[in-house]
């Protein structure tokens, strides 16, 4: 990835001399030298309702934290991390079955709406800025693919939430069985879990395309979409990477 704060990149943006620069989908901080080269007219986009969830991996964290409402935010980038004044913001509900992909889609819809309103205001010099209330700030840390390993001793609800949070376009939730590593993309509640006596991670049922796994609270999940290894045999155990 290009270093956005390198002298070479800064020289390139100086040559372009943009009126306003938007930073969207860019994981690097914009340092003082870069912002100065851009005339300090740099607008960032954040997939959370700032000042809540400043930082990284905000779409997965929104689902993992079971947020009921979130938002998309356009803000002026300053010396902090997602701390600059807000230029536009859209709030929306997070569905109980929200996935990373569906939440991403909601953010893109909100971004398009905000840009339609903000661009003319920026061009006319009439855009308003709302200073963030730091008392309400929270921070989200970086997540890596290894954070998607499933701990089958967790509750079925928490495991399903992990699967939804790290699914496409992210690397997915992973587990290992006797047939090898599986990446699990979607699950659903298994209604007859109380009729089975099993240990967490044990396969209770399987057919040609799905299989059911016992979770730590005695509930179970049916895996409806997965990739990698073949369906594990009945009664075998799934586990995280050792």
Phi and psi in degrees as a GROMACS rama.xvg file:
@    title "Ramachandran Plot"
@    xaxis  label "Phi"
@    yaxis  label "Psi"
@TYPE xy
-61.9386  136.478  UNK-2
-81.3353  107.099  UNK-3
-67.9528  -12.2255  UNK-4
-107.086  8.58405  UNK-5
-74.7586  156.33  UNK-6
-62.8032  -34.1075  UNK-7
-65.0844  -45.9583  UNK-8
-66.6651  -41.3675  UNK-9
-61.3002  -39.144  UNK-10
-62.6383  -38.201  UNK-11
-64.8945  -44.3471  UNK-12
-70.6163  -31.659  UNK-13
-61.5997  -39.0589  UNK-14
-66.8483  -34.3558  UNK-15
-72.59  -39.5267  UNK-16
54.1722  59.6983  UNK-17
-69.0387  150.235  UNK-18
-69.2204  -45.9752  UNK-19
-141.35  141.683  UNK-20
-116.648  130.645  UNK-21
-104.985  132.296  UNK-22
-109.598  103.994  UNK-23
-130.302  124.266  UNK-24
71.5457  25.8982  UNK-25
-114.646  119.879  UNK-26
-87.1678  -3.40311  UNK-27
-92.4434  149.396  UNK-28
-74.2655  146.434  UNK-29
-94.0288  106.716  UNK-30
-71.1397  170.41  UNK-31
-57.6671  -40.9678  UNK-32
-64.8138  -40.2793  UNK-33
-66.8284  -44.5994  UNK-34
-65.0887  -36.7734  UNK-35
-64.2201  -40.43  UNK-36
-64.2333  -26.572  UNK-37
-94.0543  12.3312  UNK-38
71.6541  18.1081  UNK-39
55.8469  29.5532  UNK-40
-113.71  70.3682  UNK-41
-121.907  122.632  UNK-42
-111.315  126.822  UNK-43
-101.994  158.415  UNK-44
-121.305  135.401  UNK-45
-133.743  132.427  UNK-46
-88.2029  55.946  UNK-47
-162.768  166.314  UNK-48
-89.304  79.2836  UNK-49
-53.5587  142.658  UNK-50
-84.2605  5.27644  UNK-51
-75.7805  141.052  UNK-52
58.4014  50.4654  UNK-53
-66.2472  149.085  UNK-54
114.891  -140.786  UNK-55
-110.58  163.678  UNK-56
50.0014  44.0154  UNK-57
-70.6072  -29.2651  UNK-58
-68.0517  -50.7523  UNK-59
-58.5404  -43.2225  UNK-60
-64.397  -35.4871  UNK-61
-58.0442  -42.6595  UNK-62
-74.5191  -43.0394  UNK-63
-62.6578  -34.6393  UNK-64
-83.0471  -1.4397  UNK-65
57.3122  41.8067  UNK-66
-63.4092  137.436  UNK-67
-89.0834  -31.2741  UNK-68
-134.573  138.934  UNK-69
-136.486  -168.519  UNK-70
-165.197  164.658  UNK-71
-105.727  142.496  UNK-72
-135.955  131.082  UNK-73
-105.51  130.974  UNK-74
-146.473  158.277  UNK-75
-82.4626  124.552  UNK-76
-73.7444  131.693  UNK-77
-125.083  -157.642  UNK-78
-73.5517  -17.2038  UNK-79
-88.2627  -167.654  UNK-80
-106.482  105.294  UNK-81
56.2797  35.7293  UNK-82
-111.84  -2.52236  UNK-83
-72.4188  167.491  UNK-84
-62.1126  143.803  UNK-85
-82.7117  131.97  UNK-86
-100.562  -31.7145  UNK-87
-159.487  148.63  UNK-88
-154.237  139.007  UNK-89
-126.574  129.176  UNK-90
-101.404  148.381  UNK-91
-157.174  161.037  UNK-92
-78.2116  149.859  UNK-93
-102.741  118.973  UNK-94
-68.7752  151.95  UNK-95
-59.5922  -27.9979  UNK-96
-107.623  24.7612  UNK-97
-59.1403  139.689  UNK-98
-114.571  166.882  UNK-99
-57.459  -40.8636  UNK-100
-67.5515  -44.1045  UNK-101
-68.9992  -36.4258  UNK-102
-68.5477  -39.1544  UNK-103
-58.3705  -42.9492  UNK-104
-61.0388  -40.1711  UNK-105
-63.3834  -39.9328  UNK-106
-64.8202  -40.4031  UNK-107
-66.2232  -35.7335  UNK-108
-64.3016  -44.0752  UNK-109
-65.1259  -40.8017  UNK-110
-61.0084  -44.9725  UNK-111
-59.7926  -41.793  UNK-112
-64.9231  -43.8306  UNK-113
-65.1411  -40.1909  UNK-114
-64.1674  -37.4689  UNK-115
-58.1745  -35.2923  UNK-116
-88.4046  -37.6473  UNK-117
-76.5423  -38.9962  UNK-118
-56.539  -48.3599  UNK-119
-62.6986  -35.5421  UNK-120
-67.6414  -40.2069  UNK-121
-65.3096  -41.8859  UNK-122
-64.4272  -34.7096  UNK-123
-87.5377  -7.60746  UNK-124
74.5895  22.8352  UNK-125
-109.744  5.90889  UNK-126
-65.1391  137.118  UNK-127
-98.6791  153.604  UNK-128
-122.981  132.786  UNK-129
-112.118  115.85  UNK-130
-66.2926  132.937  UNK-131
-69.8808  144.59  UNK-132
-89.6649  103.847  UNK-133
-62.9283  -20.7383  UNK-134
-64.4451  -22.5523  UNK-135
-99.7381  2.90294  UNK-136
-73.6685  140.395  UNK-137
-129.418  163.163  UNK-138
-127.872  137.959  UNK-139
-109.327  129.215  UNK-140
-87.1854  165.552  UNK-141
-65.2055  144.836  UNK-142
-118.467  145.228  UNK-143
-119.918  164.214  UNK-144
-53.5281  -34.989  UNK-145
-66.1134  -17.369  UNK-146
-73.5612  -5.76188  UNK-147
-92.6089  5.66255  UNK-148
-69.5068  135.436  UNK-149
-85.8841  129.077  UNK-150
-99.6676  105.706  UNK-151
-71.7384  -6.60533  UNK-152
-80.3477  -8.64872  UNK-153
-74.2545  169.341  UNK-154
-70.591  157.34  UNK-155
-60.1684  -38.2972  UNK-156
-63.2519  -43.7437  UNK-157
-68.4618  -37.1254  UNK-158
-67.7629  -43.4672  UNK-159
-61.128  -38.7905  UNK-160
-64.6125  -39.7887  UNK-161
-61.9901  -45.0768  UNK-162
-58.9306  -44.3198  UNK-163
-68.3197  -33.3736  UNK-164
-73.9585  -34.374  UNK-165
-109.413  12.634  UNK-166
-73.7678  -174.31  UNK-167
-50.4137  133.078  UNK-168
-89.529  11.315  UNK-169
-87.8532  177.351  UNK-170
-70.8225  -13.6759  UNK-171
95.6198  169.909  UNK-172
-95.8238  137.031  UNK-173
-119.907  151.918  UNK-174
-153.032  164.467  UNK-175
-124.901  133.114  UNK-176
-127.454  -171.153  UNK-177
-67.1509  -17.9735  UNK-178
-96.1728  -0.587539  UNK-179
118.997  -167.337  UNK-180
-81.4323  135.854  UNK-181
-119.655  140.863  UNK-182
-103.999  119.687  UNK-183
-98.4801  124.997  UNK-184
-103.269  -27.4004  UNK-185
-156.441  148.255  UNK-186
-138.373  164.065  UNK-187
-144.457  156.113  UNK-188
-64.6216  139.928  UNK-189
-102.75  113.702  UNK-190
-69.2774  -25.3439  UNK-191
-98.2603  23.9366  UNK-192
-59.9081  -32.143  UNK-193
-69.5975  -7.85798  UNK-194
-92.658  -1.52335  UNK-195
-117.095  142.509  UNK-196
-114.371  112.089  UNK-197
-153.659  170.407  UNK-198
-97.4058  155.628  UNK-199
-56.4671  131.786  UNK-200
90.8665  -3.56567  UNK-201
-84.5268  138.291  UNK-202
-79.1661  120.549  UNK-203
-93.8677  -30.685  UNK-204
-157.539  151.818  UNK-205
-154.73  154.134  UNK-206
-138.679  -158.6  UNK-207
-69.7094  -24.3052  UNK-208
-129.247  -13.709  UNK-209
-135.975  166.409  UNK-210
-151.201  159.272  UNK-211
-115.852  135.622  UNK-212
-125.888  135.994  UNK-213
-75.2029  141.089  UNK-214
-111.365  174.92  UNK-215
-67.6473  -20.9652  UNK-216
-94.73  9.23812  UNK-217
86.7563  -12.1678  UNK-218
-78.5339  173.144  UNK-219
-142.1  157.672  UNK-220
-124.388  138.3  UNK-221
-92.1354  124.438  UNK-222
-83.8059  115.614  UNK-223
-104.827  -14.7856  UNK-224
-148.349  124.816  UNK-225
-153.725  166.848  UNK-226
-144.471  168.276  UNK-227
102.819  -120.161  UNK-228
-71.4149  170.813  UNK-229
-79.0488  168.843  UNK-230
-58.1812  129.586  UNK-231
-69.8036  153.247  UNK-232
-63.6948  158.81  UNK-233
-60.6171  137.078  UNK-234
74.936  -3.2456  UNK-235
-77.2777  168.031  UNK-236
-107.679  139.933  UNK-237
-100.43  151.983  UNK-238
-150.47  167.663  UNK-239
-82.0245  170.66  UNK-240
-63.9436  141.084  UNK-241
